[in-house]
Amino acid sequence: MFNTIFSRKSIREYTGEKISSEDLEKILEAGQAAAVGRGDYESLLLTVISNQDLIDEIEANDSKIMGEESHPFFGAPQIVLISVKPSDTEPSNVEFASVGCIAENISLAATELGVGSCLIWGAIRRALGNEELLKKFELPKGYFPCGAVTLGKTNVKFEAKKNRHQIKIKYID
Ligand SMILES: Cc1cc2nc3c(=O)[nH]c(=O)nc-3n(C[C@H](O)[C@H](O)[C@H](O)COP(=O)(O)O)c2cc1C
């Protein structure tokens, strides 16, 4: 497990090939096993988007908003969109955190299988204002897309590396 944790990294280069359905299933199961605030699993939904036209449309929306050509999914052939049905008008900190836990589990499972993944929040947030695009996510009423994880084959090598990032730690004895 520690090897996988220290090997995980955001992959932004994909071959364009989809992963096997067996690997996809394992990765989704790992997402489903995540910790979720209040144990409210019913309020969460994973949507696997493998439709290239829809992926292109999200990217086109992003390019329009960014004012320059944008490829927020880096050529990944699939994304897992993570949506939540907020208990209030907008998702709360607990609901966003639950989405993050699911995304991390997906990313760790992908790493374990040598599959490329990257958490994508920006392009999903920027899609929220585009009603036509949102309809294409086919979300049940009341669901709100919070983030996504790219999935795809990659030639990038995973290598367990500690201390790649520094989050400060303070001890109070
Ligand atoms: C909540 C969250 C949102 C993120 N959104 C994006 C994103 O929109 N686009 C992107 O390329 N990376 C995104 N990332 C990936 C981070 O940039 C990346 O995890 C961080 O720079 C550390 O690099 P590493 O994942 O390779 O360890 C996101 C990560 C998190 C946790």
The ligand as an ORCA input file, in Angstrom:
! r2SCAN-3c Opt
* xyz 0 1
  C      -9.030     18.768     -5.408
  C      -8.030     18.658     -6.522
  C      -8.285     19.248     -7.740
  C      -7.373     19.152     -8.793
  N      -7.702     19.695    -10.005
  C      -6.828     19.597    -11.022
  C      -7.173     20.115    -12.310
  O      -8.238     20.690    -12.515
  N      -6.268     19.950    -13.298
  C      -5.071     19.308    -13.119
  O      -4.303     19.179    -14.070
  N      -4.720     18.807    -11.902
  C      -5.581     18.928    -10.865
  N      -5.253     18.387     -9.642
  C      -3.969     17.686     -9.461
  C      -2.959     18.515     -8.638
  O      -2.476     19.585     -9.407
  C      -1.831     17.572     -8.193
  O      -2.383     16.541     -7.405
  C      -0.740     18.270     -7.382
  O      -0.102     19.273     -8.146
  C       0.308     17.285     -6.880
  O       0.880     16.563     -7.931
  P       0.788     14.968     -7.989
  O      -0.685     14.597     -8.061
  O       1.531     14.572     -9.212
  O       1.390     14.427     -6.733
  C      -6.152     18.467     -8.587
  C      -5.897     17.866     -7.355
  C      -6.818     17.942     -6.343
  C      -6.534     17.258     -5.022
*
